[in-house]
């Protein structure tokens, strides 16, 4: 699942809500497990080093359907806030 234009704070908040196994897929196809806070911080550091404008566009592999739905719900809420549709 590819995510676009995330800040580091948004990505950390999202990762904290996920309960199953999550992996960051690097540009060369290598999967980096995000099972611990240390690995999440290391992955964020790698993403920030690749970022030109301070925004992150990670590709995540999520194993559970519940986590996929949670991410999609988060993205829909984010879109509604940005577009002004949220009440």
KATA-V522428 format. One record per pair of residues at least 12 apart in sequence whose C-alpha atoms are under 6 Angstrom apart, sorted by the first residue. I is the first residue (numbers start at 1). J is the second residue. If there is no record, write none. Layout:
I;J  I;J
This chain:
1;59  1;60  2;59  3;57  3;58  4;57  5;55  5;56  5;57  6;55  6;56  7;55  7;56  18;67  20;64  21;63  22;34  22;61  22;62  23;60  23;61  24;59  24;60  25;59  25;60
